[in-house]
Amino acid sequence: MNLFHMRHALVTTGLLALSTVSLLPQTPTAPAPARTGGGMADARPQLDTLTLPPGFSASVYAEGVQGARSMTLAPDGTLFVGTRRNVIYAVADRDRDGRAEAVREVPTTGLRTPNGLAFRDGALYIGELNRIVRIDRVLDAMKGDAPLAPTVVLDGLPSETMHGWKYIAFGPDGYLYYQIGAPCNVCDRGTPFASIWRVKPDGTGNELYASGVRNSVGMTWHPDTRALWFTENGRDMFGDERPNDELNLAPRPGLPF
């Protein structure tokens, strides 16, 4: 059978199969559940859409955390949650039963898209749209209701909103890593956009680590090699299946992607 006849046979078989199915009694099916985005006011958990490895399970940990984005865990179990709504949440599971009982807003003002969060030495580091700040001794400070005044770590970052929200994480070298996304869907605006940077906790030593990264929303380090692994989101408006997003390896600074 040549390639043409093979294709013709496949198409014909498919048509027959479709015809057969159409003659079978139709069993009513329940409508698919409505999907809602995480940033919507009426967003609902979508655990039924998750595929998990054997032995894993997923359940709702906290409700009322609108627009949740990045998260970081404090030593006492407080979960800090960043958003793009100028609000940070503190979520507490006091009885350690796997379900949070308390959700409150961190009493601070003047934040602009506090998406990225990291915790180190008692301080909550916050990646805003155009700067990185920190709240020292945040767990003690939150025992009152007075607004918390953050300390500026790094200022003067680009203020473009598209892909401008930050993801931040501390690496094993003690540096705070953060990304500056491309300010568009597809473009090349040069440095400092579309890149990953790192800075010391006191705001010094800011330097470019990786370039050609459209936008990263996740970073981690190999426990043995200490090499950086990071995600990169592909361009939009081509559908859900292409182009592929990427998981990239950057074992040293200065690599282009």
N, C-alpha and C positions, 0 to 999 in steps of 0.2 A: 504494500500500500504506500503510495507516494504521499508527500506532505499535504497536497491539496485534498486527496481523498480522506486522509486522516482528519483534517480540519472539518471537512464536510460531515464525516461520521460523528464527530464530537458535537457539532452544532445540531445535527438531526436528533441525536440521542437526548440532548438537552431539551429540545422542543417536545419530544415525546414524554419526557419526564414531567415537564410542566403541564402538558395536557392531562396526564394521568392524575396529577395532584389536584387539578382543578375539578375533576369529577368526583373526588372523595368528599364525604360529608364534612362540612366546615365546623370546627369546634370553636365556639366563642372564646376569645382571649381577653384578659384584663388589659385595659389601656396601660401603656408604659407610664411610669411615674414621671411627673414633671420635673425637669432639671432646673436648678437655680444656681446662679453664680455666688461665690463666697462673699462678694462685696455687696450683694443685694440685701435689702432689709428683711426679706422673707426667705432668705436662704435656709435650707434644711440639710441635715446630714444625708449623705448619699453612700452609705456603707454598702448598699447592695450592688454598687458598681465596682467595688474593689475586688481584685483577685489577689489572694494572699498565699504565701508558701504554706506547706503542711506544718501544723503546730502553732501557727500565728492566728490571732483574732483581732478584731477591731471593735471598739465601742465608743460611745460618746463620753468624753471626759468632762467637758464644761459647755454650758450654753450661755447665750447672752454676750458672746465675744464677737461683735460685729466686725467684719472685714479683717479677720485674723490673717496675719502673714508670717513673719519670722517669729521664732520663739527662742528663749534661753532659760535655763534652769538654774536657780540660785541654790546654794548648799543646803538651805533649810527646806527645800522642796517647793518654794514659790516659783511659779511659772510666769515669766514675763512675756507678753505677747505684743508685738509691734503691728501697726496698721498703716494704711495710707490715708487715714481719716484724722490725723493729727492727735491721736489718742494712743496711749499705751495702757494695757491691762495688766493687773497682777492677779493671778489665779492660784487659789490655795486649796489643797486637799488635806485638811487638818487631821482627819482620822485615818488617812492612808488606806482608804478602801478602793482607790482607783476611780473615784468620782469627786470632782471638785465641789466644795460647798460654798466657796466665796469667790466672787468676781468683782473687782473694783478698779476704777480708773486710777492710775498713778497721778497724784496731785501735782501736776506741773503744767505750765502754760508756755505758749510761744513756740511749740514744736511744729515743724513743717515736714509732713510725711515721714514720721518716725518708723520706718519700715524695718530697718536692720537693728538687731540687738545682740549684745554679747556681755557676759558677766566675768569679771576678773578682780580679785583682791578686794571684794566687798563693793565694787563699783559697777553700776549698770552703764554700759557704753551704748550709745544710740546713734545709728546712722540715719541722718536726716537727708533731705533732698540735696542740700548744698553745703552740709557740714557734718562733722562728727562731734558729739558732746558726750559727757559722762555725768552721772549723779553718784557722788561718793557716799559710802555707807548708806546705800539706798534702803536696806531693810530696816535700819534704825530710824532713818528719816521718815519712813512711811508710817511709823507708829502714831504720828500726829496728822493733822489735816492741813497744815500750812503748805502752800505751794513750794515745790522743790526747785531750786535754781541750779540748772546744769552748768558745768564748767566746759568751756569750749576746748576741744582737743585739736581739731583741724577745721579751718574755715576757708572760704573762697572757692569751694568746689562748684562745678557748673550747676546752673539752676534750671536747665531744661527739664521739663516734666516727663517726657517720653523716655522710659527706661532710666529715669533719674533716681528712682527710689533705690536705696542702698541695701545690699546684703553684706553683713560684716561677720568676721570670725577670727579668733585668735589662733595663730599657728604655733607649732612647737618651738619656733625660734623666738617667741615672745612678741612678735609683731602682730598688729591688728590689720587684717586683710580686708579690702573692700573693692567693689567694682564700680566703674563708671560706664554705663551702657551707651550704646549708640543712640543719639537723640532723634531717631527716625526709624522707619521700618527697614529700608535699605539705603545706606549712604556711607560715605567715608569722610568724616569731619576731622580726621587726624587726632593727634594727642590733644587732650587727655582722654578722648572718648573711646568706647569699645575696648576697654582694657581692665586689668586687675592691678591694684596698687597695694602697698603696705606701708604702715607707719608705726612708729613706736608708741606705746601707751601715753607718753607725755606730749605727743604731737610732733616730735622731731623725727628726722630721718625719713621723710616721706619720699617714696620712690616707686617707679613703674616696675611691675613684676612680669606681666604678660600682656601682649598686645594682640589685636585682631579678634577680640572676644566680643561678639555683638551684645550679649547681655548674659550674665551669670547670676543664678539665684540659689546657688548651693556650692559650698566648698568644704573639703575635709582633707585630712592628711593620713597617709599610711603610717600605722603605729611603729613599723620597723624602719622603713626607708625614709620616713618623714617627708616624702614627696607629696606635693599638692595635687589633688584631684578636684576638678570643678565641672559644673554643668555649663552648657552654653545653649541658649534658646535660639532656634532657627527663625527665619523670617516668617511673617504672617501672610495671610490672604491667599495661601495656596491650598487650604484645606487642613484637616487634622492629621493627615498622614505624611505630608511632605512640606518642606524638606525635613530630614531627621534632625531632632535635637541631638546634642553631643555630650559625652562624658569624656573630658580631656585630662591628660596627665602633664603636669609641668614640674619635672624633678629639679629644675633650677630656674633662676630668674633670667629674663631677657629673651624668652622664646616667643616667636610669632605664631599665630594660629589663624 
